[in-house]
Amino acid sequence: MPKFVLLLHDQPKSFATMSPAEMQAVVQRYMAWGQSLRDRDLLVEGTKLTSDPGRVMRRTKGEVLVSDGPYLESKEVMGGLFVIKAADYDEAVRLAHDCPHLDYSGAIEVRQVDGR
């Protein structure tokens, strides 16, 4: 079965004003959603990323240039990712439809993993 990566883009301000109890409730929702996929053998992997922007590497004229993450001019960050199994894009989107990320001003980018 093909694999798809769900890239979770979010706006850190969406979570900035939450109390610790509210954040714990959010975490529990993500865990329950992931467990529902795991129970159906559809979750390959899932992880939260740190809030730092990471690094981008490019080779230019033979030199490797390293810069801060790709979202310097954006208000969104890559917050995490899930790798799931789905028959096609339609099923992957259907599976992501009830991901709690969409309830917190987040966006989910769905990309198929090249299985070659």
N, C-alpha and C positions, 0 to 999 in steps of 0.2 A: 504494500500500500504506500503511495507517495507520502512524503513528509512536507509539512509547511511550517514556516516560522512565523509566529505572530510577534511583531515588533511593537512594543508598547511605548508610544510617544505620550508624554504628559507635560503638564504645566505645573511646576513645583508649587506655585501659589495655590493650587487647588487643595493642597494638603497642609499648607503653612499654618492655618488657624485652627487645625483640629487638636483636640485634647488627646492625651495619651490613650484614654479609653476609646475615643472615636477612632484613632489610628489602629488600635487593636481590633476593633470591629471591622475595619476595612481589610486588615490583614487576614482575618478569619474568613471574610467573603472570598478573597483570592484563593485561600487554601481550600475552601469548600468547592470552589469552581474547579480548581486543579484536580482535586480528589474525584470529582464526578467524571472527569476525563480519564483519570487513572483507572477508575473502576471499570471503564469500558475498553481499557487497553488502547486508548487514543493519545495519551500524554507520553511523549518521549522524554521531555525535559522542560523545566521551567526555572527561571531564576530572576531575582531582582538585581539591577545594576546599582552601583554607588551613584551618588548625585554629582560627582565630578564630571567634567566634560570629556574625559579621556584624551586620546591623542590621535591625530591623523598623520599618516606617513605617505609621502609621495616622492617619486624619483624624478628629478628635474635636471636635465643636462648632466646625467651621471651622478648627481649628488642626492642623497636621501635627505629630505627636509621633513622635520617633525614639527607639528603645530598643535595647539590645544584643539580639543574636540570640534566636531563638525557643526556645532550649533551656536557659534559665537554671535550671530546676528538674529538668532531665533529665540522665542520665548519658550520653545518646547525642548525637552531633553528626552533621550532614550531611557526609559525607566526600567525596562526589563524585557524579557522575552519568554515565549513558550515555543517548544517544538512539538507539533502534534502530527498525528496520522489522519489523513482524510483521502477520500477517493478522488476529489478534484477541488478546484477553487470554490465551487458552490457549497460543497460540504464543509470546507474549512471556514468559510464565512459564516455558515449556519452555526458551526460549533463555537465560533468566537462571538456570536451575536449576544449571548448572555454573560460574557466576561464582565466582571464588575468594573473593569477599567473604563468602560464607556460611560459609567455613571459619574465619573469624576473629571469631566472635561478632557478625557484622554482620547487619543486616536489609536487605532490598531492598523498597522501595515501588514498585509498578508502576502507572503512570498513563498513560492514553491522551492524546495530544496532540490538541487540538481542531483539526481540519483545515479549519475554515471560513474 
